[in-house]
């Protein structure tokens, strides 16, 4: 059984991940204001360079959830 409270405390609740999440939300809101994405459209905002804090227009694109979440991540945590 997953312990969501522990997962949040260990990863999602860290200061760095909170900043990343806020930046991803800001990117989606910017594209909403531009009329590119709509609420409930089933799309994700993709950061082309993988850096969620880089919200420059050249770095953002709109993709399907499946395409955006299906590539391998470049994190040290996933490497052995």
Secondary structure, DSSP 8 states (H G I E B T S, - for coil): ---HHHHIIIIITSHHHHHHHHHHHHHHHHHHHTTS--TTSSEEEEETTS-TT---GGGEEEEEHHHHTSS----STT--
